[in-house]
Amino acid sequence: MFHDIILIGIGLLVGLIIGFFGARFVMKKYMKKNPPINEKMIEVMMSSMGRKPSQKQVNQVMKQMTKYM
């Protein structure tokens, strides 16, 4: 009986670990394929703050965003 409880606990723990890393992998892959923000959105955001961004500035922001994803 005690043996069965331990096996169930170990099974749940292993399932949680595998589920966590599996979901993390899938989300990273999804975010890389479908980024939540693109260059046009950055350009519009910077323009709404009252400045016309150069392509270099837009590329720098995109590089920073992809670095942390």
Secondary structure, DSSP 8 states (H G I E B T S, - for coil): -HHHHHHHHHHHHHHHHHHHHHHHHHHHHHHHHS-S--HHHHHHHHHHTT----HHHHHHHHHHHHHT-
